[in-house]
Amino acid sequence: MSAALAPEGKTFYIETFGCQMNVHDSEKVAGVLMARGYRPVDSHQEADIILYNTCSIREKAAQKVFSRLGAFRKARSAENKIVGVLGCVAQQEGERFFERAPQVSLVCGSASYAQLPELLAQLESGNRRVTGLDLDTEDCFETEFTRRDNPFRAYLTIIEGCDQRCAFCVVPMTRGPERSRPGAKILAECRRLLDGGYTEIQILGQIVNAWQDPSPARWSFAELLARIAELRGLRRVRFTTSHPRYFTPEIVQAIDSHPVLCDQIHLPVQAGCTEVLARMLRGYSREEYLEKIHCIRAARRAISLSTDIIVGFCGESEEDFEQTVSLMAEVEYDQVFSFKFSPRPNTAALGFVDTVPEEEKARRLALLQEAQRQIQIRRNAALVGQTLEVLVEGYQVRLGQAVGRTTSNRVLNFPGKPADVGRYLNVKVTSAGPNSLVGERIGD
Ligand code: 5AD
């Protein structure tokens, strides 16, 4: 591997699409580039290397990179630049990318990011086209170079890839097999983050609770959470995304015993009807999912719940859909991310008949979103009068408002000052909408 540094003054720009794992992967890629002497810039016009970190979860997301590349090809500024594509569409399309977009010279999936320094060295030494597409890996993307974009909340990946085979989902094909990082390495990274001034850590994995300590210590995911929570200097820990199949009562017990573990769980249900869940190959029934919810609701602290839902999956009847709406009414989520089913390459569902017409998918989506809006209006209104601790994440100059986030992951705006950013403050809720709260500061 060449250790040569980038030619002097070379710059790069990364645009990221999709999930938090992608956002964090881009932070690590940026770190690797900077360690090689590249300088980050804020726009593709200024950059010598342009990287798109892509998302392939739904067709619309996957199209974004092609429309970017199309617009870019027409621009005069495109000359003499290195253009690379990373992430899930890179993995999915592989070498075909070079035909669809001839200006691309690097195609690299997330399972090959450990090879990125080598691939960059090949580009620097004049290679026109390089790829990192091997999926058969036991490696995680380990790098000491990470350029974290948020000064308070640090993302930290503990497990990469996915071994589930949900019928709708492209992720196992684009991110490769599950690889867990050793517990001791994770704790050491947390310690470094806290020493560097971060107070909130967000633990990431496609299925974060499928994490299994590969080292002889064999900690469970709940044990890992507890050990992280005991680190000094830490104020908040969140983790995402949990799969219901691996969601154990021990996770709830860990939250109960460690106040720094936030009052928030994201537990995608996808559908409320057992037959649809079986066709989706989710590995649980409606009843089994609801048991997990009851376990969370029985915690000593109120834990806020969010979920992902797909409407219009192959064969979903009107009655099946109504079961999803009734499950939402029963659980009363604090937030729901909902999507129309979109057939994806190389998934089992591609062999099923996509029975629900587009307009019907849209109708179901709108209906579900309105039902959830009403639930959120009610649940947020119940918080008026309460005093909640927020981490102040931003400040809106025009409105003179500080933007805080509660442990339950709600946005709580209040009159504040720029210097509040990064602080933990108590704020009394004075009014509530479906998506955020408004309040006033309590104390000095
Ligand atoms: N169509 C629509 N939504 C999908 N998701 C995953 N695959 C698809 C698909 N083919 C949704 C799921 C998942 C979220 C990240 O995206 O709800 O939890």
Residues whose N, C-alpha, C, O or C-beta is under 5 A from the ligand:
A	BS01	5AD	I57 R58 F168 C169 P268 D308 I309 I310 F339 K340 F341 S342 P343 R344
